[in-house]
Amino acid sequence: MNEGTRRENIKPGVTVKIVLKADQRSGKLTEGVVKDLLTNSSIHPHGIKVRLEDGQVGRVQEIVE
C-alpha cells in the first residue's frame, strides 16, 4: 500500500511527490514541501490531498525520505 494514502504518514514540513489535477492523465509528479493537509479522512485510496508551500495542490503519491 502506498504510504501517501495514509494521513498519519504526512505532516507539514515533510517533502513529498504529488500528482497535480492537470497531471493526473500523464502521472507527472511534482516534488515539494507540505504546508497543509486538505483531506480529513485517515485514508484516501488516491492519496491524501495536500497544499505545498508554493501553493500547488495535489494528491500525495510518494513521501521523499
Phi, psi and omega in degrees: 000136180293128182294343178287353180270352183249121183299326183297338182275351188241126180226154174304138181098349180275140177274129184224167169246126181243160170252123179283156180306317182292339183258007185298324179292316183280334182080011180296132181259146178241128181263143178186181182255131183293130173258310182224148171263129184255344178269129181271334182288155184286333179224137173226126187299334181262002181111148179287131180280131181226161170250128178278166181298336178272003175097351180288145181240134177192182181259135183292127176254325181216149170256126182274126181280000000 
